[in-house]
Amino acid sequence: MNSSLRILIADDNESDRMILRSIVSKEGHEVILAANGEEAIRLFWEHRPDLILLDVIMPIMDGLSVAKELRSRLAEDYVPIVFLTSLQDPESLAKCLDSGGDDFLSKPYNRVILKAKIKAFGRMRLMHEKLQAHNRQMLIEQQVAKTIFDNVAHSGCLDLANISHSLSPLSVFNGDTVLAERKPDGGLHLFLGDFTGHGLPAAIGAMPLAEIFYGMTAKGFAMEEVLREINSKLRGILPVGVFCCGCFVELNFYEKHAKIWLGGLPDIVCFRAESQTIETFRASNLPLGVLDAHQFQPEFINLTMADNDELFIWSDGIIEARNEAGEFFGEDRLQAIFKQSAVDTLFSSILTAVERFVGETGADDDLTLLSVKMVDMDVLGLPDLENKRGSLVGPQDWELSYTLGPLTLRGFNPLPMVLNIITEVEGLRGLSGQLYTLLAELYSNALEHGVLSLSSALKSSTDGFSAYYAERERRLSVLTEGKIIISVSHYPEATGGVLEVTISDSGQGFDHQLFLARDVSDDGCSGRGLRLIDGICEDFYYNPTGNAVTALLRWPSSR
Amino acid sequence: MSSARVDRQVLTELQSLLEDDFSDLIAIFIRDAQHRLEQLRAAITAQDLSTARMSAHSLKGSSGNMGCVEFNQLSDQMEDYAKAGQLERCEALMPVLVQEAEWVFGELNGLLINP
């Protein structure tokens, strides 16, 4: 470490200056001399000294003004200023420190004390340089991490015509997250999350959240499954006291339906385009990452939305934005905007109002606003999920057979993994939602009616469903024999390919004729499944025993 | 008597610190002090006590560094009077200060001739 410093001495008294110069240069430091304040400033910028010894009372520009000017222009650099003074009264000394000084040295000069002070400030300056270097390094790392983060967290379809969003980060990273992704069936999943805290610690939780959100949505998982997965993931990785308030919206553009999960966020608003009125909805769930998987019982808001009805969702940063007087922006001010503003400028009106309210003081929390409009399916078109990989290579001719024994059947769901393998085929990715429903339908038949020998008749009594599922759980927990075999094959054709899925079980076979003949208008799960199977499969049949079922699917679909 | 008016130890230290430059320091101090004393006298005559205060302050600082104890104390007193707006006391103190200064200059010059 080189302890030699460049020191600027500014004193209007020539003999004092001479004595100081001698003391300082004897210690091996480089000296620059100024006879007044103006000269001190000029020489400072010319030589950029490490330390300034500054006389308080000088002609042309006094020491206090010099200190103020240098401090205001040296935002980041730390250059210690030591005032030279024969002033004694506490007020004058306090003034020196207020104007930007770090210390003072009283006249007559004491050589020992001056030496010690120069040494101490040299150390402090060195520490400051190290701190700054660390800081710069940290910022660079944050920028790189931010790029990765943005690729993961903001890779969805937030640029859709019916979505508006605004994120205003307090730092490079934002504790708020906004995600949107099309579902394979044309619907939309939308999520606004607000992690406790700000910056990097808050943003880190958003990474697995975004991965799960995009991954599962694209594979056709329903909102509740995605939510459950996010909740258990966050529960597992976040420390106690860190969680994610959020709003998850599933939009169905065909049925004009919104299914909303709201946990821990402020009330959301649905603006009805035709009546120009608003409806508000309150959170009824705990935030994500709080409850254990088995306690997590999501409650949903079901909402029918006409075209151009718009949902507005915000983090509490907007409600709790404070003005100079320390008042909150509040839900009342927010809702008043809906009464005063023109329909097509609602989103920007809210942002402008909050900015104006906060004024010079600046926001002290992340401000995030998200809105989504119900629109006609034609406005958005069908999702373009295949395009993400951008290539047509990948698995084309393959077969697999997956045999699940009793211990595996007790508590493992093989379907997402099987679906993952199937949707590696480019042409099938867009059908992942339907494929999942198909697999789920066939697998649960094999498990419940085949391996567990449960009769559907159980379901028809008054509390049939719960009795059925209780019995299902009971039989599963003690299962010691039986198996299910999932066989899948795919072969290419001139254009596209053909997929064959067979699920067979060790059961006695069940009355599949009854299953196949069941009324399609049945609104139970199986009914919907059958309709869907009918919709996407080219062929679908049981073996005569009724313990093996095969579905054949050709793409691109000619149906 | 002279040991109370001038701190010999301070001067010895300055001498060993500045070595060959010591004579320059004394010359500069005397020239500067004479200039300030002129400034001070003119300010008192013009009843400009804020300039008087600045000049006295400067004399106080440099004389203190030179180990001129009595000169330093008299300048300090002059500064206080000027600060308090006591013109008559400033006028009364002025000849005392000049007399002390002249004595100090003589002592310092003597130091150069007979170290």
Interface residues (C-beta under 8 A of the other chain):
Chain A: D12 N13 E14 S15 D16 M18 I19 S22 I23 K26 I57 S86 K107 P108 Y109 R111
Chain B: V10 E13 L14 L17 L18 D21 D24 L25 I28 F29 D32 M54 H57 S58 K60 G61 S62 G64 N65 M66 G67 N72
